[in-house]
Amino acid sequence: MDAVMEAVGLRKTFGSGVRAVDGVSLRVGAGQTLGIVGESGCGKSTTAKMLLRLLDADDGTVAFQGDNITKARGKALRALRARLQVVPQNPQTSLNPRLSIGDSVEFNMRVHGVAKSRRRDRMRDLLARVGLDPSYASRYPHELSGGQLQRVAIARALSTEPSLVICDEPVSALDKSVQAQVLNLLADLQRELNVAYIFISHDLAVVEHLADRVLVMYLGRVVEEGSAGDLWSSAMHPYTKALLSATPGRGRDRIVLAGDLPSPRSLPAGCSFRTRCPEAEASCATGIPPLVSAGGDPTPSPEAHRAACIHAGSVSR
């Protein structure tokens, strides 16, 4: 399947040597969902900002629908925004409190050049699609619940008919029951509209509902990637196993990681996870392990299940 977005070797360092993102590559196809998972501070949101062109990458490339957008500026960047939208973590801070719900959705269309004659009908249609009565168009953000506001944020993101929506922790501030409603809504809209998602979360259980493929990040690096099914049934990296063990209802013994998360200003030599890893060996300090597939295939397909661990290549399928 052709990639809607493909990034290769993204790197970003802040201030005095804080390596927020270190060599991240990813790919998502039309109508697919790529999940990006990891603890706070692992580089998920920084990666998203580079994909959205809100931050310049220090190194690496980003291609969107076949075009290199790594250095997009001015008119080219404005045109890109209509096709590449975002659903933020906290819609309370992203919606203008002085604009009604309808005006917020229409404003996004106006900014991105949607004809005035289409805006009102499209806004009402989108509110209905996300489960809100069109009468909500006249209400203001302070009159809506958190779940309702997130539905508005989804409607606003879809208003320009994007090919890809980046969802940055979109349900983390919601109650569990409301989370499920929003996740089901996103899945339904994806089937209807064939839109691709990059879904960022610290919670593997949340990503499981939507993701076709998952990247697991730790301290700025991808430590495992594969289909959602592969990760849930046969995780290879000790960090992924620890995250899965914390997921309720999985019947796994809880893996408690030793020590504290290292500072991104001073990462351990070799594998950055080794200081907390229950499977670490002396050789883990000698070099940064590359992503390798189970069985050690040196040229795996883009869909391969891979992990950055010295033990990964010895795992058989």
N, C-alpha and C positions, 0 to 999 in steps of 0.2 A: 504494500500500500504506500502511495506517495505521502511524503511528510508534509503536514501543514507547517510545522516548525521543527527546525533541527539546529541544535547548538553544539559546537565542538570546542573543547578545551577552554571554557570560560574561567577567567581568573579575576579576582578583585581583592586588593589589599588596601586597608584604611590606615591613616595616621602612622603611628610608629610600629609598622610591621604586623598589623592585625590581618592575618590571611583569612578573609571571610569566605571566599570561594576559591578553590584550588583545583582547576582542571576538570570542571564539570561538563559532561557531554550528555545530550538527551535528544529524543526524537518522539514526536506524536503525530499520528495520522488523522485523516479526516474522520470525524464522528467517534474518535477514540478519547479515552481519558488516561492521562499519565498522572499518577500520584507521586508526590515528593514528600517524604516522611523523615522526621528526625526531631531530636530535642531542640529546645530553644537555644539559639546561638549557633546552629549547625550550618547556616548559610542558605536556608530555603528562601527566605524573603529577599535576600540580596540577589540570589539567582533570578527570582521573579522580576525584580526591578531592572536587571540587565536585559531580560527577555522583552520587557515592556518598553525598553529604551528610556527608562527613568534614570538609569545610571549607565555610564560608559564602562565597558569592560576594559581591564588593563591588557588582556590578551584573550584570544579566541574569537570565534565568529558566531553570528546568529543569522539563520536564513528563515524567511517566512514566505510560504507559498512560492518557493524557488528563488526569491530575491534576497540578496545579502543586505540585511538592514543594520549591520553592526555599527555603521557610521552615519545612519540616516539623520538628516537635519531638515529644518525648515519645512517647505511644502511637502516633501516626501514623507517626513515624519507625521505631519498632520493627516495626510491621506492614509497612513498606516493605522492611525488610532481608530478609525471607523471599523477596520477589519479585525482589530486586536483589542479586546475590551477586558475589564477587570471587575470582579466582585470582591469588595474589600472585607476585612475581618469585622469592622465596626461601621455599619451604615449610619449610625447616629452621628458620626463625625464626618461622613462623606456626603451626606445630603444637606443642602442649604436649608436651614430652619425657616428662612423667609419665603421659600418657594413651596407652593402646594405640591403634592405628590405628582399630579399630572404635569405641572410645569417643570418639575425636575426631570421627568422622563422625556418630555418634549425638548427641553433645553439641550440634552445630550444629542438628540437628533439634529437640532438646529446647528449646533457647533460643527457637526460632521456632515453638513450639507444635504440632509434629507429634505425633500421639497415640502414647503409649508402645507400644501394641499393634502399631504399624506400623514402629517404628524398626529393630528388629533385622533383619527380613526386607528392609527397604529398604536398609539398610547393606550387607548381603551381596549384594544384587542390584547395587548400584552398584559395589562392588569388582569384581564379575564384568564389569560393563559397561566398566570402565576397564582391563580386562586383568589384574586381580590375583586370584589364588585366594582364596576366602573365608577360608582359613587365615591370611592376612595380618592378619586382624582382631585376632589376639592378639599381634602383633608391635608393637614400639615404633619411633619414628622413627629412632633411631640404627642400627637393623638394616636399613634400606632404603637403596637407592641414590638419587641425585638424581632420576633419571627416575621411579622408583617413588614417591617422595615427591610429585612433581608430579601423578602419577595420583591419589594420595590427595587432594591439594588440589582436583583437578577433581571427584572423587566427593563431597567435602564441599560444594563450591559447588552441586552439582546436587541435593543431598539435600533441599532445601526446594522443589524443582520451580520454580525461578525462571523468569521471562520473559526476563531479561537477565543475562548474566555479563560483568563487566569483567575482562579478562585483561591484567594490567600486566606486560609483559616476561616472560611465563611460561616462555619457553624460552631466555632469554639466558644462563643459567648452565649450560646442558646442552651436552653434546657434539653435534656435527652429526648423527650417526646417531640419537641419542636425540631431538633436536629434531624430526626428521622423524616419528618414531613418535608423539610427543605431538601434533604438528599434525594428523596423520592421525586420531588418536583424537578430537580436538576436532571435526574435520569430520564424522566418523561420528556422533558424539553429536548434533551439530546437526541432521543429517538425521533421526535417530530421534526427537528430542524437540522439534524446531522452536524451539529456544532461540535468542535473538539474542546476538551477541557484540559488544563493543567491544574490539578487540585492539590493544594499544599496543606499539610496538616502535621501535627505532632502525634496524632492518634491513628495507629494502623487499623483499628476497628472501623473508624469513619471512612478511611480510604477504601476499605474492602467493598463497601457498597457500590462504588462507582468505577474503580480503576481497572483498566485492562492491563496496564503495566505499571510497575512501581520502582522508583529510585529511593534507596535508603541512604541518607546523608549523615556524616559524622564529622564535625569540625572542618567543614568546607569541602569535604571529599565524598564522592559516591563510593560507598563500601559494598553495596549489593544492588543489583538490578535484575528484573525478570518479570514474567507475567505474575499477576496477582495470585493465581492458583499455585504457581511454583513456590512463591515466597511463603504462602500460608501452609503448604503441605511439606515443603522440604527446604527451609531456609538454610543457607550455607554459612553466613557470617555470624560470629558470636554476638555481635551487636543486634542484628535483626532477631536472633533467637531470644535475646533479653527483652526486646520490645514486644515480641509476640507473647512471651510468658506473662507479661503484665496485662494482656487483653483478657477481660472476663469471659468465662464460659468456654475456654479453650482446652481445659483439662491438662494444662501443662504445669509442671513445677515452676514456681517463680524463681527466676534468676536475678539475684541481687548483685549489682555491679559494685565492685570495690573502688574506694578512692573517689576523688572529685574530678569533675570535668577539667581537663588541662586548659590553660590559657591559650587562646589562639595567637597570642604574641610570642609564645614559646612552646611550640609543639614538641612532643617527644620525638626522638630520633626513630626512624623506621616507621612502623605502623602506629598511627596516632592513637589507636584504641588499645594498644598493648598494655598500658598502665592500669587499665580497668578490666582487661580480658581474662576470663577464667580458663582460657585455652592457650594463653601466651607461652611462647618458648623463647629461648635466648636469641634465636635467629630472627625473631620478629623485630629486633632493634637494628638490624643490619641494612634495611632498605625499605622503601615504600612499596608495598605489594601492589602489582597491577591487577586490574579486573580480569579474571580468567574464568572460563566456563567449567562446569563439572566435567571431569575427564581430561581437562587441560587442553582442549582444542585451541590451537593458536590463532585460527581464523574463524571464529564462530559467526553465525548469522546475527543480524541486528536484533532478532527476537530471542537470542540465547539468554539463558539464566547464568549470570556471572557474579562473582564476588571478589573483593580485594582482600584475600586472606591466603596465607601460605598453605592452608589445608584445602582450599577450594578445588584446586586442580586434581586432587586425589579422590574427590567424591565421584562415585559412579552413579549412572542413572539406569 
